[in-house]
């Protein structure tokens, strides 16, 4: 194949792959309302605060039974 034909074919294939990737992203990402996004951020902030509040347990022996939720 002549070298001048490779570049246009590459551009066509690249554009097709980018289009398919953007369609896939649009299908996979659920749209969140601003209220739901705020709830998610607040939830993760509370998790982070809870992790900072927990005592450092490195010096304590491991419990004999595993902790469950």
C-alpha positions in Angstrom: 0.0 0.0 0.0 1.3 3.5 -0.8 2.4 5.5 2.2 0.0 8.3 1.4 -3.0 6.0 2.0 -1.9 4.9 5.4 -2.4 8.3 7.1 -6.0 8.9 5.9 -6.9 5.4 6.9 -5.3 5.9 10.3 -7.3 9.1 10.8 -10.5 7.4 9.9 -9.9 4.5 12.3 -8.8 6.9 15.0 -12.0 9.0 14.6 -14.1 5.9 14.7 -12.4 4.6 17.9 -12.8 8.0 19.6 -16.5 8.1 18.7 -17.1 4.6 20.1 -15.2 5.4 23.3 -17.2 8.6 23.8 -20.5 6.7 23.3 -19.3 4.0 25.7 -18.5 6.7 28.3 -21.9 8.3 27.9 -23.6 5.0 28.4 -21.6 3.9 31.4 -21.6 7.1 33.5 -24.9 7.8 35.3 -25.8 11.4 35.5 -25.9 12.6 39.1 -28.0 15.4 40.3 -26.2 18.2 42.2 -27.9 17.0 45.4 -26.7 13.4 44.9 -23.2 14.6 44.1 -23.1 16.6 47.4 -24.4 13.6 49.3 -21.6 11.4 47.9 -18.9 14.0 48.8 -20.4 14.5 52.3 -20.4 10.7 52.8 -16.8 10.3 51.8 -15.8 13.3 54.0 -17.5 11.6 57.0 -15.7 8.3 56.2 -12.4 10.3 56.2 -13.2 12.0 59.5 -14.1 8.6 61.0 -10.8 7.2 60.0 -9.0 10.1 61.7 -11.0 9.7 64.9 -10.3 6.0 65.3 -7.4 5.2 67.7 -4.2 4.0 66.4 -4.3 0.2 66.9 -0.8 -0.7 65.9 0.4 -1.4 69.4 -2.6 -3.6 70.3 -2.7 -7.3 69.7 -5.1 -8.6 67.0 -8.5 -9.6 68.1 -9.2 -13.3 68.4 -12.3 -13.1 66.3 -12.6 -11.1 63.1 -14.7 -8.0 63.2 -17.8 -7.8 61.1 -19.8 -4.9 60.1 
